[in-house]
């Protein structure tokens, strides 16, 4: 997904690139290369080239404690967002930058919307851990509150949908409720925003909860479920009480057309902008390695 998004952006900017050209890399060991999302390639291919690693890489630096010792040719490490950058920085001092991949704003646009929007809220459920407790303490009470207020809703669950299904649901929805513990970038909610659909987002801003690491190996926070965001996108809530307190505020702002989520995406996360940012990072390093 990340590599494809970057290549789409580079194509739009007419910037040439090589894709998985391992023989070229081997024959030109002084040439800077980008390794996106496949950290194992460092060990399999044993690149001699200077490397930009990321953004879609491993979850935490303790997975590769000897990364920079084993691969002194890594010049820059890219991660998808700022909270992840803060988590990585103590391990890779001076080498970590945030770089989010772009959103296809032609594919994800307001053109998908129907003339009539009968569904008040599309609920995007990406609660992954402590599922039982989250259903009892957050998800089901939210559904009950929406029902009590007379709001209509549909639900889509992470891992159980296609892009076409998400677009179909969004085409009839006035707004979305995004339920997730945290996101490193959050492509799905950004795709939703790109269609002009405001989001009421659950953002507890507490610990990184990946059970492979938390709490026995890593306690890091705060993290965010919507790491790219401003007031144009919608509102956030951090608990069930906060949801109940802000629901009518969100609905009033929605009714008064006070949100403009697509403009946030086009100004910050388009394919072209993301590709240009990557190109700038690469170009700066390229000349430093010559």
C-alpha positions in Angstrom: 0.0 0.0 0.0 2.7 2.5 1.0 5.0 1.7 -2.0 2.0 1.8 -4.4 0.9 5.2 -3.0 4.4 6.6 -3.4 4.7 5.4 -6.9 1.3 6.9 -7.9 2.4 10.2 -6.5 5.8 10.1 -8.3 3.9 9.2 -11.5 1.7 12.3 -11.1 4.8 14.4 -10.6 6.5 12.7 -13.6 9.5 11.8 -11.4 11.2 8.6 -12.6 12.1 5.7 -10.3 13.2 2.1 -10.2 11.0 -0.5 -8.5 12.6 -3.6 -6.9 15.6 -3.3 -9.2 18.0 -5.3 -7.1 20.5 -5.9 -9.8 20.8 -2.1 -10.4 21.4 -1.6 -6.7 24.1 -4.3 -6.6 25.8 -2.9 -9.7 25.7 0.7 -8.3 26.5 0.4 -4.6 27.0 4.1 -4.2 23.4 4.8 -5.3 21.0 5.8 -2.6 18.0 3.4 -2.4 14.7 3.4 -0.6 13.5 0.3 1.3 9.8 0.6 2.1 8.0 -1.9 4.3 10.4 -4.8 3.9 13.0 -4.6 6.6 13.9 -8.3 6.1 15.4 -7.3 2.7 18.3 -5.6 4.5 19.3 -9.0 5.7 18.4 -11.0 2.6 19.9 -8.7 0.0 22.8 -7.3 2.1 22.7 -4.0 0.3 25.9 -2.0 0.2 24.0 1.1 -0.9 23.2 4.0 1.4 19.6 3.5 2.4 16.4 5.4 3.3 14.4 2.9 5.4 10.7 3.2 5.7 8.1 4.4 6.2 6.1 1.1 6.6 8.6 -0.8 8.8 8.7 -2.7 12.1 6.5 -1.8 15.1 9.2 -0.9 17.6 13.0 -0.6 17.7 13.5 -3.4 20.2 12.6 -5.8 17.4 15.9 -4.8 15.7 18.2 -3.7 18.6 21.3 -3.9 16.4 19.8 -2.3 13.3 22.2 0.6 12.9 25.2 -1.5 14.0 24.4 -4.2 11.4 23.5 -1.7 8.7 25.7 1.4 9.0 24.6 2.4 5.5 21.1 3.4 6.8 21.1 7.2 6.4 17.5 7.9 7.3 14.6 6.1 9.0 11.0 7.1 8.0 8.0 6.4 10.1 4.3 7.3 9.3 3.6 9.9 12.0 4.9 12.1 14.8 4.0 9.9 17.8 5.8 7.0 16.3 8.7 9.3 15.5 8.9 10.2 19.2 8.8 6.5 20.1 11.7 5.7 17.7 13.9 8.7 18.3 15.6 7.5 21.5 16.9 4.4 19.7 17.9 6.1 16.4 19.0 9.5 17.4 19.0 12.1 14.6 17.9 9.6 11.9 14.1 9.5 12.3 11.7 11.6 10.2 7.9 11.5 9.8 6.7 10.7 6.3 3.0 9.8 5.6 2.0 8.2 2.3 -0.5 10.2 0.3 -4.3 9.6 -0.2 -5.7 9.2 -3.7 -8.0 12.2 -3.6 -9.4 11.4 -7.1 -10.6 8.0 -6.0 -11.7 9.2 -2.6 -13.8 12.3 -3.3 -17.2 13.8 -2.7 -18.2 12.5 -6.2 -19.1 9.2 -4.5 -21.9 10.9 -2.5 -25.5 10.3 -3.4 -28.0 13.2 -3.6 -29.7 11.9 -0.5 -27.8 10.8 2.6 -30.1 8.7 4.7 -27.5 7.4 7.1 -26.4 9.8 9.9 -23.3 7.9 10.9 -21.1 5.3 9.4 -19.3 3.6 12.3 -15.8 2.4 11.4 -14.9 -0.2 14.0 -11.1 -0.8 14.3 -11.0 -1.8 18.0 -8.4 -4.6 18.0 -7.4 -5.4 21.6 -9.4 -6.0 24.8 -12.3 -6.5 22.4 -14.8 -7.7 25.0 -14.2 -4.8 27.4 -14.4 -2.3 24.5 -17.7 -3.7 23.3 -19.3 -3.5 26.7 -17.8 -0.2 27.8 -17.7 1.7 24.5 -19.1 0.3 21.3 -22.5 -1.0 22.6 -23.2 2.1 24.7 -22.4 4.3 21.7 -24.9 2.4 19.6 -27.5 2.7 22.4 -26.9 6.4 22.6 -27.3 6.9 18.8 -30.5 4.8 18.9 -31.9 6.9 21.8 -31.2 10.1 19.9 -32.9 8.8 16.8 -29.8 8.7 14.7 -29.4 6.1 11.9 -26.1 4.3 11.5 -24.3 1.5 9.7 -21.2 -0.4 10.9 -18.1 -1.4 9.0 -15.4 -3.4 10.7 -11.7 -3.4 10.0 -10.6 -6.5 8.2 -14.0 -7.4 6.9 -14.6 -5.0 4.0 -13.3 -3.9 0.6 -12.7 -0.4 -0.6 -15.8 -0.7 -2.8 -17.9 -1.6 0.3 -16.5 1.3 2.2 -17.2 3.7 -0.7 -20.7 2.3 -1.0 -21.4 2.9 2.7 -19.8 6.4 2.6 -21.9 7.3 -0.4 -25.1 7.4 1.8 -23.5 8.7 5.1 -23.5 12.2 6.5 -20.7 11.6 8.9 -18.5 8.8 10.4 -17.6 7.6 13.9 -14.1 6.2 14.0 -13.3 3.8 16.7 -9.7 2.8 17.1 -7.1 2.6 19.9 -4.3 4.2 17.9 -3.0 4.6 14.3 0.5 5.1 13.0 -0.9 6.9 10.0 -4.6 5.9 9.6 -5.2 5.5 5.9 -8.9 4.5 6.3 -9.9 7.5 8.3 -8.0 9.8 5.9 -9.8 8.2 2.9 -13.1 8.9 4.7 -12.1 12.5 5.2 -11.1 12.9 1.6 -14.7 12.1 0.6 -15.8 15.2 2.5 -17.2 13.1 5.4 -16.5 14.6 8.8 -15.5 12.2 11.6 -16.3 12.0 15.3 -13.1 10.1 16.4 -12.3 8.1 19.5 -8.9 9.3 20.5 -8.0 8.2 24.0 -4.4 9.5 23.7 -3.0 7.1 26.2 -0.5 4.2 25.9 0.5 2.3 22.8 -1.4 -1.0 23.5 0.0 -3.5 21.1 -0.1 -6.7 23.2 3.2 -8.0 21.8 4.9 -5.1 23.6 2.5 -3.6 26.2 2.9 -3.5 29.2 5.7 -6.0 29.7 8.2 -4.6 27.1 7.1 -1.1 26.2 5.1 1.6 27.9 4.9 4.5 25.5 2.4 7.3 25.3 0.5 9.4 24.4 -0.4 8.0 21.1 -3.2 9.0 18.7 -5.9 7.3 16.6 -6.0 10.3 14.3 -2.3 11.5 14.1 -3.1 13.8 11.1 -5.9 16.1 12.1 -7.2 19.6 12.6 -10.6 21.2 13.4 -11.7 20.9 9.8 -11.8 17.1 10.1 -14.4 16.9 12.9 -14.3 16.4 16.7 -12.5 13.9 18.9 -13.6 12.2 22.2 -11.6 10.3 24.7 -14.2 8.3 26.6 -17.8 7.3 26.6 -18.7 10.2 28.8 -16.8 12.6 26.4 -18.8 11.0 23.5 -22.1 11.7 25.2 -21.1 15.3 26.1 -19.9 16.1 22.5 -22.4 14.2 20.3 -24.8 17.0 20.0 -22.0 19.5 19.5 -20.7 17.4 16.7 -24.2 17.1 15.2 -24.8 20.8 15.4 -21.5 21.6 13.7 -22.3 19.0 11.0 -25.7 20.5 10.4 -24.2 24.0 10.1 -21.6 22.8 7.7 -18.7 23.9 9.9 -16.4 21.1 8.9 -14.3 20.8 5.7 -12.4 17.6 6.0 -11.5 17.2 2.3 -9.6 20.4 2.3 -7.4 19.1 5.2 -6.5 16.1 3.1 -5.8 17.9 -0.2 -3.6 20.5 1.6 -1.6 18.0 3.7 -1.9 14.4 2.4 -2.4 14.2 -1.3 -0.5 11.7 -3.4 1.5 14.6 -5.0 2.4 16.2 -1.7 3.5 13.0 -0.1 5.6 12.0 -3.2 7.2 15.5 -3.3 8.1 15.2 0.4 9.7 11.8 -0.1 11.6 13.1 -3.2 12.9 16.1 -1.1 14.1 13.8 1.6 15.7 11.5 -0.9 17.3 14.3 -2.9 18.9 15.9 0.2 20.4 12.6 1.2 21.4 11.8 -2.3 23.7 14.7 -2.6 25.1 14.2 0.8 26.1 10.6 -0.2 28.0 11.7 -3.3 
